[in-house]
Amino acid sequence: KMSVPDYMQCAEDHQTLLVVVQPTGIVPEENFFRIYKRISAVSQVNVRDSQRVLYIRYRHHYPPENNEWGDFQTHRKVVGLITITECSSAKEWPQTFEKFHLQKEMYGSTLYDSRLFVFGLQGEIAEQPRTDVAFYPSYDECETVEKRIEDFIESLFIVLESKRLDRATDKSGDKIPLLCVPFEKKDFVGLDTDSRHYKKRCQGRMRKHVGDLCLQAGMLQDSLVHYHMAVELLRSVNDFLWLGAALEGLCSASVIYHYPGGTGGKVGSRRAQGGSLSAEAGNRHRPGKDGIPVLFCALTSNGINADTSAEIGRAKNCLSPEDIIEKYKEAISYYGKYKNAGVIELEACVKAVRVLAMQKRSMEASEFLQNAVYINLRQLSEEEKIQRYSILSELYERIGFHRKSAFFKRIAAMQCAAPSIPEPGWRACYKLLLETLPGYSLSLDPQDFSKGTHKGWAAVQMRLLHELVYASRRMGNPALCVRHLSFLLQTMLDFLSDQEKKDVTQSLESYTAKCPGTMEVITLPDGLKLPPVPFTKLPIVKSVKLLNLPTSLRPHKIKSLLGQNVSTKSPFIYSPIIAHSRGEERNKKIDFQWVQGDVCEVQLMVYNPMPFELRVENMGLLTTGVEFESLPAALSLPAESGLYPVTLVGVPQTTGQITVNGYHTSVFGVFSDCLLDNLPGVKTSGCTVEVIPALPRLQISTSLPRSAHTLQPSSGDEISTNVSVQLYNGETQQLIIKLENIGTEPLEKLEVTAKTVNTKEKLYGDFLSWNLEDTLCQFPLKPGKIATFIVNIKVKLDFSCQENLLQDLSDDGISVSGLPLSSPFRQVVKPRVETKPLNPQESSKVGDFSHVKVRE
């Protein structure tokens, strides 16, 4: 029973000669595969003076039991052996040569020829000319390896051609031997060898065998003829196993004709069959597959005939692409009758799938693959199971069944860490799991999940991500665990149940206690890069708004208060084009300014989607443009809270344009940089503001008590507070104003003006007077210093021709109110309203009298 299937088999392998390359003794693996690569490069051979092409298939390991099926299908027969060994002294040579002979005995019944490559031996032994042994001083000094291989293949071809001619010749009177597979030998003991049925069986099997030899020898038309004859003979005697082999041989030859580039999906293309090669027959070397030099065997016409078939004859015997698949189905059905032919049946399914993939018949190919899945073989080892599922995955990928491909690759990944394996291969498991991601529409880039609707089955994707986390943990890589768990929480949040959200966050916190999550890209050993996963959904931000400074800190342009300057306005230009780009909206400049060194605020409206309280630590602003000191905040958001205002603050350290790009957080031990461009649906009225240089700050206090009444509402761009004083006509009082520099910049300029707000200018004279000389002597006012400023308040009323006023001012008094002052000053005197009631009690109230308002 053939035990080891070759999942890489394809139809064109039926025309190859199998050569095994193996080491003898102790040969470093690196050196062995270095020579093996050079040997296997000589894989295509052109026969001189003919149109035939030979193909060589190299293997560095081949089970001897598979070699016993060489009569059933000759491409399974080891016809060449190349042994690589090291020998440093003449004393070791006899033992080394003996090992070579022992190795030949393993495949001795099928070998056509063999070679021994010896590295390291110099001297008399190495100088002796030998056909079967090549001596090289070192692995670097072996320029003739390819030439030796060409000579070796020439000897294989001579033996192959002699066997083909010997068995193809009809020798009347001689009995044709019965070719058997290993498990049949006991069944034919005692059979009547003279019966017509037995002779037909022998003839049919031999015809099929000759067809194999013709196909290997590059005689495609002859092989088709022999396969057709074998099918008729074997069908007449119901020899189903060999009938299946004849049908498969017929399919292989037809595939080689229809698809000269090959069906194996390998890089490079095979040489077309039947093309004329005579024009270049005189060349020793010519570029072959993948640029590899190929051999023209220098053979004379010594009875070895060239393939003289014509295209007409070839097309007559060749199966059509549709018939190829039908014959494959028939052959596989015959193989299925024999329990011991499971490997043959499995490989035939794989070959048919490769052909159907070339024909783009995916549904039929999936039927063959489904059959291959359920073929019973012996108890496979874990490594063989991994190989089987991996190849099934690759074949499903070739026919476009990406999800089915991912399914089998995932099974192969789980097999790498099966409990029966003493040392589970978690790294191999992790690598295979990563390869399944495209099949499940899963990318490890979180930005792919923010562009639109979710793709794929979320339940399967979450399961796969959990498996990646588990494999990462078993590999001892906590950073990978954190990255995959963060990705799971960020991208699958909408599909997690409340309990799953709690479980995932608890696991994440346990991992980040050992290895905090960062915004660094993780590079895997195979070069794959895992991008960072910012938690843009923990919490979810719906709007971002830059806030103006408090009224007392807002900057104002300096204008002469004693004479207003006329500002120059830009012309208005109408444009019907309206930009709706979110990026342009965010880069729009805001009409207010921030000040260097002053605390600035940005308000975010957020909500918590988790079913439990969300603790957000170290939340701050991300900015560009100027140096900015972000003052981090800590939040505690209630479970599934509605929109919740959060104010983030910071201090600009330099001047210029500053843009708020996003914010940073620390949630469950994962540090995130969340950019506004990656947040869908975030509303903002602009995120760019101008930062101007630091300005002086002045605090003003007066000697008068505050008034309980506001006489004039603030316009929004000034600071005003009422103070009050009650004076009689002709009375004078001083208002002492303290000017304290509470900022970091010196005060250099002070302007004072007064404005009288009244409706009866004839009633009043000048109430306020001052002298700035003493005050200006204290300027520039340095930070922390205090200057005083004295304002004289004198009441002087003209009562002529105003009889009503005498009645209103029956108490002969007037109230004067003022405001806290800031530089520059404005003084306003406002008269009492004419329509005051004539009630003496009401007229004596403070609010009924005129006021003095001083403002910036």
Long-range contacts (C-beta under 8 A, 24 or more apart in sequence): 1-65, 1-182, 1-183, 1-340, 1-343, 1-378, 2-65, 2-66, 2-68, 2-69, 2-340, 2-341, 2-343, 2-344, 3-63, 3-65, 3-66, 3-343, 3-377, 3-378, 4-63, 4-65, 4-66, 4-343, 4-384, 5-343, 5-346, 5-347, 5-377, 5-388, 6-347, 7-347, 7-350, 7-387, 7-388, 7-391, 8-264, 8-391, 9-347, 9-350, 9-351, 10-262, 10-263, 10-264, 10-350, 10-351, 10-354, 11-251, 11-252, 11-255, 11-256, 11-263, 11-351, 11-354, 11-355, 12-55, 12-252, 12-255, 12-256, 12-259, 12-262, 12-263, 12-264, 12-270, 13-57, 13-75, 13-264, 14-73, 14-75, 14-212, 14-215, 14-216, 14-248, 14-249, 14-252, 14-253, 14-256, 15-55, 15-75, 15-215, 15-216, 15-218, 15-252, 15-256, 16-55, 16-56, 16-57, 16-75, 16-216, 17-54, 17-55, 17-56, 17-57, 17-75, 17-79, 17-80, 17-153, 17-156, 17-160, 17-216, 18-57, 18-59, 18-62, 18-75, 18-76, 18-77, 18-78, 18-79, 18-80, 19-56, 19-57, 19-58, 19-59, 19-78, 19-79, 19-80, 19-81, 19-82, 19-156, 20-58, 20-59, 20-60, 20-61, 20-62, 20-78, 20-80, 20-81, 20-82, 20-107, 21-58, 21-59, 21-60, 21-82, 21-83, 21-84, 22-60, 22-61, 22-81, 22-82, 22-83, 22-84, 22-103, 23-83, 23-84, 23-85, 24-83, 24-84, 24-85, 24-96, 24-99, 24-100, 24-103, 24-116, 25-85, 25-86, 25-87, 25-96, 25-99, 26-86, 27-84, 27-85, 27-86, 31-119, 31-139, 32-60, 32-84, 33-60, 34-139, 35-84, 35-117, 35-139, 35-142, 35-145, 36-60, 36-84, 38-145, 38-146, 39-82, 39-145, 39-149, 41-146, 41-290, 41-292, 42-146, 42-149, 42-150, 42-153, 42-292, 42-293, 42-294, 42-295, 43-288, 43-289, 43-292, 44-270, 44-271, 44-288, 44-289, 44-292, 44-294, 45-150, 45-153, 45-157, 45-294, 45-295, 45-296, 45-297, 46-271, 46-277, 46-281, 46-286, 46-288, 46-294, 46-295, 46-296, 46-297, 47-157, 47-218, 47-296, 47-297, 47-299, 47-306, 48-281, 48-296, 48-297, 48-298, 48-299, 49-278, 49-281, 49-299, 49-301, 49-306, 50-218, 50-277, 50-306, 50-307, 51-218, 51-274, 51-275, 51-276, 51-277, 51-278, 51-306, 51-307, 52-217, 52-218, 52-219, 52-306, 52-307, 53-218, 53-271, 53-273, 53-277, 54-153, 54-157, 54-216, 54-217, 54-218, 54-297, 55-270, 56-80, 56-153, 64-106, 64-107, 65-182, 67-107, 67-109, 67-110, 68-181, 68-182, 69-181, 69-182, 69-344, 70-110, 71-179, 71-180, 71-181, 71-209, 72-179, 72-181, 72-242, 72-245, 72-344, 73-212, 73-245, 73-248, 73-249, 73-344, 74-209, 74-212, 74-213, 74-216, 75-212, 75-216, 77-110, 78-107, 78-110, 78-111, 79-110, 79-111, 79-112, 79-113, 79-156, 79-159, 79-160, 80-111, 80-112, 80-113, 80-114, 80-115, 80-152, 80-153, 80-156, 81-107, 81-111, 81-114, 81-115, 82-114, 82-115, 82-116, 82-117, 82-149, 82-152, 83-114, 83-115, 83-116, 83-117, 84-117, 84-119, 85-116, 85-117, 85-118, 85-119, 86-118, 86-119, 86-120, 87-118, 87-119, 87-120, 87-121, 88-120, 88-121, 89-121, 90-121, 90-123, 90-124, 90-125, 92-121, 93-121, 93-125, 97-133, 112-155, 112-156, 112-159, 112-160, 113-152, 113-155, 113-156, 113-159, 115-148, 115-152, 117-142, 117-145, 117-148, 146-293, 150-295, 153-295, 153-297, 154-295, 154-297, 154-298, 154-299, 157-217, 157-297, 157-299, 158-299, 160-213, 160-216, 160-217, 161-217, 161-304, 163-213, 164-210, 164-213, 164-214, 164-217, 164-219, 165-303, 165-304, 167-206, 167-209, 167-210, 167-213, 168-210, 168-213, 168-214, 168-226, 175-202, 176-202, 176-203, 176-206, 177-202, 177-206, 178-202, 178-205, 179-205, 179-206, 179-209, 181-241, 181-340, 181-341, 183-340, 184-241, 197-237, 200-233, 200-236, 200-237, 201-233, 201-234, 201-237, 201-239, 201-242, 203-233, 204-230, 204-232, 204-233, 204-234, 204-236, 204-237, 204-239, 204-242, 204-243, 204-246, 205-230, 205-234, 205-239, 205-242, 207-233, 207-246, 208-234, 208-242, 208-245, 208-246, 208-249, 211-246, 211-249, 211-253, 212-249, 215-249, 215-252, 215-253, 215-256, 218-307, 219-307, 219-309, 220-253, 220-256, 220-257, 220-273, 220-274, 220-307, 220-309, 220-314, 221-307, 221-309, 221-310, 221-313, 221-314, 221-317, 222-307, 222-309, 223-249, 223-253, 224-250, 224-253, 224-254, 224-314, 224-317, 224-318, 225-317, 227-253, 228-317, 240-334, 240-337, 240-338, 241-334, 241-335, 241-337, 241-338, 241-341, 243-331, 243-334, 244-330, 244-331, 244-332, 244-333, 244-334, 244-335, 244-341, 244-344, 244-348, 245-331, 245-344, 247-327, 247-328, 247-330, 247-331, 247-334, 248-327, 248-328, 248-331, 248-348, 248-351, 250-319, 250-327, 251-319, 251-324, 251-327, 251-328, 251-331, 251-351, 251-352, 251-355, 252-351, 253-318, 254-318, 254-319, 254-320, 254-323, 254-324, 255-324, 255-355, 257-314, 257-318, 258-318, 258-321, 258-324, 259-355, 259-358, 263-351, 263-354, 263-355, 263-357, 263-358, 264-354, 265-354, 265-357, 265-398, 274-311, 274-314, 321-359, 324-355, 325-352, 325-355, 325-356, 325-359, 325-361, 325-364, 328-352, 328-355, 328-368, 332-368, 332-371, 339-376, 342-375, 342-376, 342-377, 343-377, 345-375, 346-372, 346-375, 346-377, 349-375, 350-391, 350-395, 353-395, 353-398, 353-399, 354-395, 354-398, 356-399, 357-395, 357-398, 357-399, 362-399, 362-400, 362-401, 365-395, 365-399, 366-396, 366-399, 366-401, 366-404, 369-395, 369-396, 369-399, 382-415, 382-416, 382-418, 382-420, 382-421, 385-412, 385-415, 386-412, 386-415, 386-416, 386-428, 389-415, 390-432, 397-439, 402-438, 402-439, 403-439, 403-440, 404-439, 405-439, 406-436, 406-437, 406-438, 406-439, 406-440, 407-436, 407-439, 409-435, 409-436, 409-439, 410-436, 410-464, 410-467, 413-467, 413-471, 414-467, 417-471, 417-474, 424-474, 426-471, 426-474, 426-475, 427-475, 429-471, 430-468, 430-471, 430-472, 430-475, 431-526, 433-464, 433-467, 433-468, 433-471, 434-468, 434-524, 434-528, 436-464, 437-464, 440-464, 444-487, 444-530, 444-531, 445-531, 446-487, 446-490, 446-491, 446-531, 446-533, 446-534, 447-531, 447-678, 449-490, 449-491, 450-536, 450-678, 450-680, 454-494, 454-495, 458-492, 458-495, 459-495, 461-492, 462-488, 462-492, 462-495, 462-496, 465-492, 469-507, 478-511, 478-514, 478-515, 479-515, 479-522, 480-522, 480-530, 481-511, 481-515, 482-508, 482-511, 482-512, 482-515, 482-516, 482-517, 482-669, 482-670, 483-517, 483-522, 483-530, 483-532, 483-533, 485-511, 486-517, 486-533, 486-535, 486-670, 487-533, 489-535, 489-538, 489-668, 490-533, 490-534, 490-535, 490-536, 490-537, 490-538, 493-537, 493-609, 498-611, 501-610, 501-611, 501-612, 502-611, 502-612, 505-610, 505-668, 508-668, 508-669, 508-670, 509-668, 509-669, 511-669, 512-668, 512-669, 512-670, 513-669, 516-669, 516-670, 516-671, 517-668, 517-669, 517-670, 517-671, 517-672, 518-671, 519-671, 519-672, 519-673, 532-672, 532-673, 533-670, 533-672, 534-672, 534-673, 534-674, 534-675, 534-678, 535-665, 535-667, 535-668, 535-670, 535-672, 535-674, 536-672, 536-674, 536-678, 536-679, 537-609, 538-608, 538-609, 538-610, 538-614, 538-616, 538-665, 538-667, 538-668, 539-606, 539-607, 539-608, 539-609, 539-614, 539-616, 539-635, 539-637, 539-644, 540-606, 540-607, 540-608, 540-609, 541-604, 541-605, 541-606, 541-663, 541-674, 541-679, 541-682, 542-605, 542-606, 542-607, 542-643, 542-681, 542-682, 542-683, 543-604, 543-605, 543-682, 543-683, 543-684, 544-602, 544-603, 544-604, 544-660, 544-676, 544-682, 544-683, 544-684, 544-687, 545-602, 545-603, 545-604, 545-684, 545-685, 546-590, 546-600, 546-601, 546-602, 546-660, 546-685, 546-686, 546-687, 546-689, 547-600, 547-601, 547-602, 547-603, 547-647, 548-592, 549-592, 549-594, 549-595, 549-598, 549-600, 551-716, 551-717, 551-719, 552-719, 553-595, 553-598, 553-697, 554-592, 554-717, 555-593, 555-595, 555-692, 555-695, 556-717, 556-856, 558-749, 560-751, 561-751, 561-753, 561-824, 561-826, 562-751, 562-753, 582-677, 583-677, 585-684, 585-685, 585-686, 586-659, 586-676, 586-677, 586-684, 586-686, 586-687, 586-688, 587-659, 587-686, 587-687, 587-688, 588-685, 588-686, 588-688, 589-657, 589-686, 589-688, 589-689, 589-690, 590-685, 590-686, 590-688, 590-689, 592-689, 593-689, 593-690, 593-691, 593-692, 594-652, 594-658, 594-689, 594-690, 594-691, 594-692, 595-652, 595-691, 595-692, 595-693, 595-694, 595-695, 596-652, 596-653, 596-654, 596-655, 596-691, 596-692, 596-693, 596-694, 597-651, 597-652, 597-653, 597-694, 597-744, 598-651, 598-652, 598-694, 599-631, 599-649, 599-650, 599-651, 600-649, 600-650, 600-651, 600-652, 601-647, 601-648, 601-649, 602-647, 602-648, 602-649, 602-650, 602-660, 603-645, 603-646, 603-647, 603-648, 604-645, 604-646, 604-647, 604-648, 604-663, 605-643, 605-644, 605-645, 605-646, 606-635, 606-637, 606-643, 606-644, 606-646, 607-637, 607-640, 607-641, 607-642, 607-643, 607-644, 608-637, 608-638, 608-639, 608-640, 608-641, 608-644, 609-640, 610-639, 610-640, 611-639, 611-640, 612-639, 613-637, 613-638, 613-639, 614-639, 614-667, 615-667, 616-665, 616-666, 616-667, 617-665, 617-666, 617-667, 618-664, 618-665, 618-666, 618-671, 619-646, 619-648, 619-663, 619-664, 619-665, 619-666, 620-648, 620-650, 620-663, 620-664, 621-648, 621-650, 621-660, 621-662, 621-663, 621-664, 622-660, 622-661, 622-662, 622-663, 622-664, 622-673, 622-674, 622-675, 623-650, 623-658, 623-659, 623-660, 623-661, 624-658, 624-659, 624-661, 625-656, 625-657, 625-658, 625-659, 625-688, 626-652, 626-653, 626-654, 626-655, 626-656, 626-657, 626-658, 626-691, 627-652, 627-653, 627-654, 628-652, 628-653, 628-658, 629-653, 630-664, 652-691, 654-691, 655-691, 655-692, 655-693, 656-690, 656-691, 657-688, 657-689, 657-690, 657-691, 658-688, 658-689, 658-690, 658-691, 659-687, 659-688, 660-687, 660-688, 661-687, 694-743, 694-744, 694-745, 695-743, 695-745, 696-741, 696-743, 696-745, 696-746, 696-747, 696-748, 697-741, 697-742, 697-743, 697-745, 698-739, 698-740, 698-741, 698-742, 698-743, 698-747, 698-822, 698-823, 699-739, 699-740, 699-742, 700-737, 700-738, 700-739, 700-740, 700-820, 700-821, 700-822, 701-737, 701-738, 701-740, 701-820, 702-735, 702-736, 702-737, 702-738, 702-818, 702-820, 702-821, 703-734, 703-735, 703-736, 703-737, 704-735, 704-818, 707-817, 707-846, 707-851, 708-846, 708-847, 709-817, 709-846, 709-847, 711-817, 711-830, 711-851, 711-853, 712-757, 712-828, 712-830, 712-853, 718-855, 718-856, 719-820, 719-822, 719-855, 719-856, 720-819, 720-820, 720-853, 720-855, 721-819, 721-820, 722-817, 722-818, 722-819, 722-851, 722-853, 723-817, 723-818, 723-819, 723-820, 724-815, 724-816, 724-817, 724-818, 724-846, 724-851, 725-793, 725-815, 725-816, 725-817, 725-818, 726-813, 726-814, 726-815, 726-816, 726-846, 726-849, 727-793, 727-795, 727-813, 727-814, 727-815, 727-816, 728-795, 728-812, 728-813, 728-814, 729-795, 729-796, 729-797, 729-812, 729-813, 729-814, 730-794, 730-795, 730-796, 731-794, 731-795, 732-792, 732-793, 732-794, 732-795, 733-792, 733-793, 734-790, 734-791, 734-792, 734-793, 735-790, 735-791, 735-792, 735-793, 735-818, 736-788, 736-789, 736-790, 737-788, 737-789, 737-790, 737-791, 737-821, 738-786, 738-787, 738-788, 738-789, 739-775, 739-781, 739-786, 739-787, 739-788, 739-789, 739-821, 739-823, 740-784, 740-785, 740-786, 741-781, 741-782, 741-783, 741-784, 741-785, 741-786, 742-783, 742-784, 743-783, 744-783, 745-783, 746-780, 746-781, 746-782, 746-783, 747-779, 747-780, 747-781, 747-823, 748-779, 748-780, 749-779, 749-823, 749-824, 750-775, 750-776, 750-779, 750-789, 750-823, 750-824, 750-825, 751-823, 751-824, 751-825, 752-789, 752-824, 752-825, 752-827, 753-824, 753-825, 753-826, 753-827, 754-825, 754-826, 754-827, 754-828, 754-829, 754-854, 755-826, 755-827, 755-828, 755-829, 755-853, 756-828, 756-829, 756-830, 757-828, 757-829, 757-830, 757-831, 757-853, 758-829, 758-830, 758-831, 758-850, 759-831, 759-833, 759-834, 760-831, 760-834, 762-798, 763-797, 763-798, 763-802, 763-805, 763-831, 764-796, 764-797, 764-798, 764-829, 764-831, 764-850, 765-796, 765-797, 765-798, 766-794, 766-796, 767-793, 767-794, 767-795, 767-796, 767-816, 767-829, 767-852, 768-792, 768-793, 768-827, 768-829, 768-852, 769-794, 789-821, 791-827, 791-854, 793-852, 807-838, 808-832, 808-836, 808-838, 808-843, 809-843, 810-840, 810-843, 811-840, 811-843, 811-844, 813-844, 813-849, 814-849, 814-850, 815-846, 815-847, 815-848, 815-849, 815-850, 815-851, 816-849, 816-850, 816-851, 816-852, 817-846, 817-851, 817-852, 817-853, 818-851, 818-852, 818-853, 818-854, 819-853, 819-854, 819-855, 820-854, 821-854, 821-855, 821-856, 822-855, 822-856, 823-856, 824-856, 825-854, 825-855, 825-856, 826-853, 826-854, 826-855, 826-856, 827-852, 827-853, 827-854, 828-852, 828-853, 828-854, 828-855, 829-853
